[in-house]
Amino acid sequence: MPQAVTHFLIPVILLELFRDFFVKDKKHFPAHYVFIGGLAGLLPDLDVAVYYILSFFGFTMQEVHRTFSHNLFVPLFFVILSLIFYSFKNKKLGEHHLKLRNIFLVIAFGIFIHLLLDTLISGGIKPFYPISNFSIGLNLINIFPFSWRESIIPSLDAILLILWMIYLEVKHKISSFL
């Protein structure tokens, strides 16, 4: 299973690339949206915390993890919230003028990327749970030799973090902020 760094960095990287290469006026898509999208990439794994509570009542990790929070209804819920708040065009939050509709969209995006990563890399998800127990997953981690599998995910985290820091330095000169 991808770890927290990957679940945070992939949405952040994708949203920042979108912001850098497609958004003309950065005021319409502040970096705060990128950060919120990264945090949203971690949300589905809150079910692990729920497991710690439910384990006292006899529930197993398999009964809790990747069920209620790992289905397509969760990001769809946030897309629907975004559509509901779309009519509030002039309603902006905080000093950075964030719009609720955009916040809900980047949350949906971060959660969807989490689901996609879990589907592709390790194990799978039940995309229509609780309506259906149908499970989908490519489990690409299995293409590696068995002896490598424990180190592949932490290595992916390290590679992503290093590449992200290089990108930030090249594109945004972050060393000048230090």
N, C-alpha and C positions, 0 to 999 in steps of 0.2 A: 504494500500500500504506500502511495506517495506520502511523504512526511509533511509537516506543517510548512517548512520553508518552501517546498515546491508548490503546495496549495496556495500559499500567499504570493509567491513570485510570478507564477505563470499569469494569473489575471493582471497583476501589476505591470508586467512586461507588455502584455498585449494591449492593455489600456493606454500605457504610456506611448507605445508605438503608434496607436491610433491618434493619440493627442499630438504627437510630434509630427506626423506625416499627413494627417487628414483634417485636423481642426485648424482653421485659419486664424481664428481669434481665441487665444488661450483663456481669455476671460469667460468665454462661454463653457469651457470645460477645464476648470481649475484642477490642479494636482490633487486636491482633496478628494475628488471623485476617484482618482486612481488608487489612493490609499483605502478608501471605503471598499472599492472592488476587491482589493487584496485581502482585507479583513473578511469580506463576504466569502472569499475562497476557503476560509477556515470554518465557516458556520456549520456545514453539514456534520463535521466531526464532533460537534457538541453532544451528539448522541453517545459518545464514549463517557462523558460526564453523567449522562442519564443512566448509562449502564451501571456505573459505580453505585448509584442509589438503588436501582432495581435489582442489583445482585443480592441485596439483603433479603429480597423476596423470592429468590430462586431463579431469576432470569439469567440466561447465559449471554455472553457477548454476541453470539450468532443470532440470538433472538432480538437483539436491540440494535446493534451496529449495522449500518447500511440498510435500514428499513424506512422508518418514517421520514428521516431527513435526507435520504439518498434516493429520491424519486423525482420525476419531472414535474410533479405538482408543486414542489417548493419554488423553483424558479418561476414557474407559471403564475403562482400567487403574487410574486413581486412584479411581474410584468402587468398583471391585472391592476395592482395598486398604482403602478405608473400611469396606466391609462385613465384610472379614476382621477388622479391628480393632474392629468394633462390639462384639464380646464382651468386649473389654478396657475395660469401663465405668469402672472406678476408676483406670485407668492414666492419670496426668497427667504432662505434661512441664514441667519448669522451674518457676520461681517464679510464673509466670502461670497455671499449671495448664491448659495447652493439651492437648487430647485429639488423639491421632493420627488418629482417625476423622474429626474435624472438619478437621484440617489437610489430609488427603487430599481431603476434599470441597471445600474452598475452592481447592485446587490444580486439581481437575477443573473447577470453575467458571471460574477464571481462564483456563485453557487453552481451554475451550469458548467463552468470550467472544472470545478471540483469533481462533479459527477463524471465528466468526460475523462479526466485523469484517472479516476478510480476504475472506470470502464476499460480504458486502454492499458494501463500499466499493471495493475494487480487485482486479482479477484474480479468482481463485477458489481453491478447494482441491479435492483429491482425497479425498473423505470416507472411502473404503474402501481407500485405498492401503495395502499393496501387492497386495491381492486384486484390485482393479479400478482402471483408469486413468480411470474416469468422473470428470469434473470439473464442479464447480458454482460459479457466481458471478454475482452481479447486476451487478457493476462499475458501481455508481452514480456513480462519479467521471466517467463518460462523459456524464452529463446536463449537465455544465457545459461552457461553451465551451472549446475546445482551449487558448486562451491563458491560461485560469484554472487549468488542471489542476495545474500545478506548485505553485501557491500555496494551493490548497484544503486539502491535508492539513496543512501547517504552520499554516494559519489555524485549522483544527479543533483542533489541539493548543492553540493560544493561547486560543481561546474556552473550551474545556473547563477549562483550568487557571484562568482567571479566574473562571468560574462556580463551580468547585469551591472556590476561595478565598473567594468571597462566601458560599457555603453554610456553610463552616466558621466564618466570622465570625458569621453570623446565628445559626446553630444552636448553636455551641460556644464562641463568643466567644474565638477563638484570639488575638486581639490582647492579651488580658490575660496571655498567657504570654510575651509579648515583653519 
